[in-house]
Amino acid sequence: MADAAQDLDSKDVGALNTAKDLFAGAVGGVAQVLIGQPFDIVKVRLQTTTAYSSALNAASTIYAKEGPLAFYKGTLTPLVGIGACVSIQFGAFGWARRYFESANAAHPLSPGGTPKELSYGQYYAAGAFAGVANSVISGPIEHVRIRLQTQPHGAARLYAGPLDCVRKLAAHEGVLRGLYRGEAVTIYREATAYGMWFLTFEYLMNADAARNKLQRSEIPAYKVALYGGLAGEALWLASYPFDVVKSKMQTDGFGKEMRYKTMRDCFAQTWRAEGMRGFWKGIGPTLFRAMPVSAGTFAVVEATSRAIA
């Protein structure tokens, strides 16, 4: 009976911790969208067209021709969706981390059942798991956002808003081949990106705590933000070519207008047309955006987690 009660308590604690991770992630996700959306539209335009000579040219042209609000085109979808995505990322990562901690505690090298610190391979695996879990939602959300960001301005626009975009994408080839266009490369990108994101942040936080003989909760907020920002840089450097291919596939036409038949075909065509450089178009504004966005996300999530601990 005691063991059963202990198992029940453990499940309750685990569920509570997951709920806290989900809530903190949702708060961080809202901050992420509000900080990063103007940078993101410049990145997508650079990835999907040759109309701009540089990030500065893209930003100035968008401002001149479409006005300042154009930098927040398609924001409603990510504001709702990215909040859910970041919530899933942190919830899934927390669950996977606790799974590895339990597995480590049961290992013979961990006497007395004391949880052994995760290896960095395990941190990467937990982050990759979070990315794959997240891709189910992030794929269609980003598809809709990219279509809205790249559609013609003014009377020539193709979609009246996010719901109209969802309806029209699904009408082309159904939900899976229409709305979920580019999902395979999205899964690769998310696993690589979030494996590296969480691995980098955890490494920097753990190294700081060990170096200064502190508990993680004692690490000051400015350092949490700095380490979060550096993790954002690592995320994009590890996964950017996948993101370029994803953007190309999610702005591609349908039927006779389709240029890329598969993810592999998109990689091949990009290589033939642009070489290695083609997989890194837009990396400058992306890295510029990554530091404040990722710093803000981790700072808000960490502060929220500490507040509700």
N, C-alpha and C positions, 0 to 999 in steps of 0.2 A: 504493500500500500504506500509506503514511504517513497519507494522508487517511482511509482505511478504519479504520486503528487509532485515529485521533483521534476518528472518529465513534463507534466502539465504546466508547472511554473516556468520551466525553460521555454516551452512553446509560447506561453503568454509574453515572456520577456522578449523573445525573438520577434513576435508579431508587433509588439510595441516599438521595438527598435526599428523595424522595417517601416512602420507608420511614420516615425520621426524622420527617417531618411527620405521618405517620399515627400513629406511636407517641406522639409528644408530644401530639397531639390526643386520643388515647385516655385518657392520664393526665389531661389537662385536663377531659375529659368526665366522668370519675368524680367529680372535685372539684366540677364544676358541679352534678351531681345532688344530692350530699350537702348542699351549701350551699343549693340553691334549692328543693328539693321542698316544704318546708312553706309557702313563699310561693306556690308554684304551685297548690296545692290551694285556697287562699283565692281566688286569681285566677279559677280555673275555676268555683268555686261562685258567685262574683259575676257572672260572665259568663253563666251558664246558668240562674239562678233569681233570683226577686225575694224570697226568704225572708229575706235579710239587709239591714240598713239601711246597713252600712258594712263595711270590711275588718276593723276591730276587733271588730265584732259577729259577723262570720262566724268569725273565729278563736276568739273566746271560746265561741261556740255549738258549734263543732266539738269544742273541748277538753272542754266540759261534757257533751255528749251522747255523744261517741264516744271520748273519751280521747286522751292525747298521741300514741299510735301512729297515730292517724287521719291525722296530718299527713304520714305516710309511706305512706299507701295507694297502691298501684300503683307502689311504688318499684322493685321487681325488674325490671320491664320497662324503665323508663328507665335504670336503673343499667347494665344490659347494653347496651341500645339506644342511649342517649345517648352512652355511651362510643364506640360505633361511629359515631354521627352526627358527633360533634366530630372524631373521627379523620378521617372523610371530608371534613369542612369544611376542616380545615387541610391535608390531603393534596391536595384538589382546588384550593384556593387557591394552594398552593405550586406545583403543576403549572402552573396558569394564569399565575401571576406569572412563572415561568421562560419560558413560551411568549412572553409579551409582551416580556420582556427580550431574548430571541433575535430577535424581530421588530424591536425597536428597534435592536439591534446591527447588523442588516442594512440599516438605513435610511441613505440618503446623508448625513443630518445627524449620523451617528455615525461619524466617521472612525476608521479603524484597528480597526473591529469592537469598540470599547469599549461595553459595555452602557449604554444611556442609561436614566436613572431613569424609572420608570413615571409616566405622567400619572395624575391622580386619577380621570379617567374610566376608565383601564385598571384601577386598583385596584378601582373599583366593579364593573367588568365581571368581574374575577377573583372578587370576592366573590359576585356574583350567580351565576356559574357554580358556585361551591362550594355555594350554597344550593340550586340546582336539582338538583345531584348528590345532595345530602343528602336532598332531599324524598322520594326513592324509599323510604328507610328511615324517615324521621321521620314521614311521613304515617300509616302503620299503627301505629307505636309510640305516637304521641301519641293516636291514636284509642283504643287499648286503655287507655292511662293515664287518659284523660278518662272513659271508661265506668266504670272502677274507682273513680275519684275521686268520681263523682256518683251512684253506685248507692245504693239505700237501705241503711241500717245494720242489722246484726243478721240475724235470720232471714229478713227480706224481701229480702236481697241477691240480685242477679240472676246474678252470676258468682262461681264458687268461687276464681278466680285468673286470672292472665294467659292461660294456655293455654286454659282454659275459655272465656274471653272471646273469644279468637281463633277458637276453634271455632264458637261461637254466632254471631259476627258474619259469618263466612264462610258459615254455613249459611243465613242470611237471603236473600242475593241473590248469593252467590258472592264470591270474593276481591276482584274489582275494584269491585263496587258495594256490597259489604258492608264488608269490612275496609278498603278504600281509599276509603271515604266521605269526601268533602271534599278529595280530592287536588288538584283544580284550584286551589282557593283556597290550599291548602298551598304549591303551587309559586309562586304570586304572592307569598305571604308570605315564603317562604324567599329568593327572589331579591331582594326589596326589603330584607329584614332584613339578610342577610349581605353584600349589596353595601354597605350603610351601615355595618355593623359593622366590616368590614375597612378600608373607606375612612377612617373616623374614627380607628381605631387607628393606621393607617399614617401618616396626616397628623400626628397628635400626636407620634408617635415621630420622624418625620423632622424636624418643626419643632424639637423639643427637641435632636436631634443637631446640626442646623445652627446653632441659637441658641447652644449651648454648645460647639460645635466638638468633638464627641465621635463615636466610632463607636457604632452602635446597641447593640453588646454592652456598652458602658460605661455605658449608662443604668441608674441604680440600680433595684432591684426595686420600691421603693415607688412610683416614677414609672410603671413598667410597669403595676403594679396600678391606679394612678389612671387612666391613659389607657385601660386595659382597661375599667374601670368606666364611664367617660364614653362609651366606644364602646357599652356595653350600653344606656345611656340612649338613645343615638341610634338603636340597632337598634329598640327598641320604639316610639319616637315616630314612626318612619318606617313601621312595619308593623302597628301595633296593630289598626286596623279590620279588616284581613284576618284577624287572629288571633281576633277576636270572632266573625266569621262562621264561621270554621273550627270553633270550639268549639260554636257553635249547631248546625252540621250534624252534628258528631260526637257530639252527645247527642240527636239527633233520633230519633224512632221509625222503624219500618219498616212497609211496607204501608199500612193505613188510618190508622195513627198518625203517618205522616210529615207534618210541617208544611212542610218546605222541599224543593221539587222540584229546584232547582238552586242554584248559588252566586248567580246573579243574583236569583233569587226570594228568597233569604235576605237579601241586601242590601236589596231593595225592602221586604220585610215589616218588617225592623228599622227602616228609615227611617220607614215609615208609623206604626209603633207607638211608637217612642221618639225619632225625630228623630236629630240628630247626636250627642246625648248617648249614645244606645244603642251607638254604635261605640266609646265610650271607657269603658264600665263596667269597673271593676277596674283602671284604669290606675295608680291610686295604689300599691297593693301590688306591681304589676308593676314600676314604676320603683324602688320601694324594694328589691325583690328583685334587680333588674338590676345595680345597682352592685356588691354583694359577689360575685354569681355570675359576672359578666363579668370583674371584677377578678381573682377567683381563677382563672378559666379561663386568661386571658392570662398571669398571673404564673406559673402552673404550666407552661403550654406553653413560655413563654420560658425558664424555668429549666431545663426538661427539654431543650430544644433546645440551650442553651448547654452543658449537661453532656455531651451526646452529640456535640457538634460535632467 
